Amino acid sequence: MNECFGFPNGAAVSLMTESGLYLSTTSDARTQHGVSAGLSPTLRPHRQDWETWRLSCLGDGSYALQNRGHGYLSPINADADRWTFRAHIQAWETFHLEPEPSSMEAGLATRFTVRTVIGGGDLFLSAARGASGDGGAAQVVVTREPVTWWRVRLVEVPLINLASFGRVEALHGEFSRRPHFLGINRRTQQLVRTLLRAMVEIGAFYVVGHGVGNDLFDVVRATAGEQPYQADAESKDGEFKTNYGLAERTGLASKCTIKTEFPCRATIPPPVWGELVSETFSALERLLGGLLHF
C-alpha cells in the first residue's frame, strides 16, 4: 500500500497557503459540471462549502484533485502556463504530495507541495506572487520549482473503508503483537495515520467494510415495532400491539395473544435477544476494541 499520509481515499479537504488563502475556483463549479472553459482555480480569503476539494489516493501513491463539480485539476498542456479542469483523468493529471518535514503535527504531515509530472518535467501548483485572494484567474499559477506550501486538512467527517486495510481481527492481532507503531506493518501504520488524522482534524469518522452484519439493526428495528406488521393484535384499550413479524422470527408467535403481554409491547426475552444478536455484538466488540487499541 502506498503512502497516503492518513488521508482516506475520496476525503473532502481544503488547501490553504501560508498567508491564509484558500484554493478555490473562479465560480461555483457545481453549476458548470466542474469543467467549464471559463472555470479556473483561484484563491479566496474565506472557504465556502463549494470551495472544498475531493482528494483521491490512487494505486501508485499519487493523488487526484477534484472540484465540487467533479472536474479534475490539470495542467492545460505539456508547456502549461495555467491550470484547467477536465472531466476525465489522465496519468499526467495526477499529483504527488511532498510533505514539509518541519510541518509535522501529532505525527502527521500538514503542509505539502503539490506536484505533477508532464513531458518529463515537474509542474507545481503555486500561488501567484503577491496573490491577494480576489478570486481572479491569475491567482494560481504553474511553476517549475516548488514555491507554495499548501496546508491540506480534512473538512468533512471522512469515510474509512476498513476492508482496504485488512480484516479487523487481523489488524487488531497485528497491533497486539507489535504494540510499537514502528513495529507494525505498513498497511496497519496507514490505518493508524488515517484514524489519527480523522480524530485530530475532525473528531469523528465513519467506517464501512467493517464486517459487522446488519442483523443487529434489523432486530433493533423489529423490537421497536418499526418493521411492517404481518398481523396486528391489540388489547381492548389499545395499550398493547404485537409485532408478529418479530414474534414469528423468534418462534414465539403462538404465545402472543391479545390477553398475553409477552411478547407484546414489542419485547422479546433476554435469552432470545442474546441468541439473535450475539454474533453481531461479538463482531462489533472486536471492531471497537480494535479501533480503540489503535
ChimeraX attribute file (.defattr): number of C-alpha atoms within 10 A of each C-alpha:
attribute: neighborCount
match mode: 1-to-1
recipient: residues
	/A:1	12
	/A:2	13
	/A:3	16
	/A:4	20
	/A:5	19
	/A:6	18
	/A:7	26
	/A:8	23
	/A:9	19
	/A:10	19
	/A:11	20
	/A:12	23
	/A:13	20
	/A:14	22
	/A:15	23
	/A:16	24
	/A:17	19
	/A:18	13
	/A:19	12
	/A:20	15
	/A:21	21
	/A:22	25
	/A:23	27
	/A:24	30
	/A:25	23
	/A:26	20
	/A:27	19
	/A:28	18
	/A:29	24
	/A:30	15
	/A:31	11
	/A:32	16
	/A:33	15
	/A:34	24
	/A:35	22
	/A:36	17
	/A:37	10
	/A:38	11
	/A:39	19
	/A:40	24
	/A:41	25
	/A:42	26
	/A:43	29
	/A:44	22
	/A:45	17
	/A:46	13
	/A:47	16
	/A:48	11
	/A:49	11
	/A:50	15
	/A:51	25
	/A:52	22
	/A:53	27
	/A:54	22
	/A:55	21
	/A:56	20
	/A:57	23
	/A:58	15
	/A:59	11
	/A:60	10
	/A:61	16
	/A:62	19
	/A:63	23
	/A:64	22
	/A:65	23
	/A:66	24
	/A:67	25
	/A:68	23
	/A:69	20
	/A:70	20
	/A:71	25
	/A:72	24
	/A:73	26
	/A:74	24
	/A:75	25
	/A:76	15
	/A:77	14
	/A:78	13
	/A:79	12
	/A:80	15
	/A:81	13
	/A:82	18
	/A:83	20
	/A:84	19
	/A:85	27
	/A:86	20
	/A:87	15
	/A:88	12
	/A:89	16
	/A:90	11
	/A:91	11
	/A:92	15
	/A:93	23
	/A:94	24
	/A:95	24
	/A:96	19
	/A:97	19
	/A:98	15
	/A:99	19
	/A:100	15
	/A:101	11
	/A:102	9
	/A:103	15
	/A:104	12
	/A:105	11
	/A:106	11
	/A:107	10
	/A:108	17
	/A:109	20
	/A:110	20
	/A:111	25
	/A:112	21
	/A:113	21
	/A:114	21
	/A:115	24
	/A:116	20
	/A:117	17
	/A:118	17
	/A:119	10
	/A:120	8
	/A:121	10
	/A:122	14
	/A:123	24
	/A:124	21
	/A:125	27
	/A:126	23
	/A:127	28
	/A:128	18
	/A:129	12
	/A:130	7
	/A:131	17
	/A:132	15
	/A:133	22
	/A:134	14
	/A:135	21
	/A:136	17
	/A:137	17
	/A:138	19
	/A:139	23
	/A:140	24
	/A:141	20
	/A:142	22
	/A:143	19
	/A:144	13
	/A:145	13
	/A:146	17
	/A:147	16
	/A:148	20
	/A:149	22
	/A:150	27
	/A:151	21
	/A:152	19
	/A:153	20
	/A:154	22
	/A:155	16
	/A:156	18
	/A:157	16
	/A:158	25
	/A:159	17
	/A:160	23
	/A:161	16
	/A:162	17
	/A:163	13
	/A:164	13
	/A:165	18
	/A:166	15
	/A:167	15
	/A:168	22
	/A:169	15
	/A:170	13
	/A:171	22
	/A:172	20
	/A:173	13
	/A:174	15
	/A:175	20
	/A:176	14
	/A:177	10
	/A:178	13
	/A:179	13
	/A:180	9
	/A:181	13
	/A:182	9
	/A:183	13
	/A:184	16
	/A:185	13
	/A:186	15
	/A:187	15
	/A:188	21
	/A:189	19
	/A:190	20
	/A:191	24
	/A:192	18
	/A:193	20
	/A:194	21
	/A:195	21
	/A:196	20
	/A:197	27
	/A:198	25
	/A:199	14
	/A:200	13
	/A:201	13
	/A:202	15
	/A:203	13
	/A:204	15
	/A:205	15
	/A:206	10
	/A:207	11
	/A:208	12
	/A:209	14
	/A:210	19
	/A:211	15
	/A:212	18
	/A:213	14
	/A:214	10
	/A:215	14
	/A:216	18
	/A:217	12
	/A:218	15
	/A:219	17
	/A:220	14
	/A:221	14
	/A:222	21
	/A:223	22
	/A:224	14
	/A:225	20
	/A:226	12
	/A:227	16
	/A:228	12
	/A:229	15
	/A:230	12
	/A:231	10
	/A:232	14
	/A:233	17
	/A:234	14
	/A:235	15
	/A:236	9
	/A:237	6
	/A:238	9
	/A:239	10
	/A:240	20
	/A:241	20
	/A:242	28
	/A:243	27
	/A:244	26
	/A:245	19
	/A:246	26
	/A:247	23
	/A:248	13
	/A:249	12
	/A:250	16
	/A:251	12
	/A:252	15
	/A:253	17
	/A:254	9
	/A:255	14
	/A:256	18
	/A:257	17
	/A:258	17
	/A:259	13
	/A:260	12
	/A:261	17
	/A:262	19
	/A:263	23
	/A:264	25
	/A:265	15
	/A:266	20
	/A:267	18
	/A:268	17
	/A:269	10
	/A:270	9
	/A:271	8
	/A:272	13
	/A:273	16
	/A:274	13
	/A:275	11
	/A:276	16
	/A:277	19
	/A:278	13
	/A:279	15
	/A:280	19
	/A:281	16
	/A:282	12
	/A:283	18
	/A:284	17
	/A:285	13
	/A:286	17
	/A:287	21
	/A:288	13
	/A:289	14
	/A:290	18
	/A:291	15
	/A:292	9
	/A:293	13
	/A:294	19
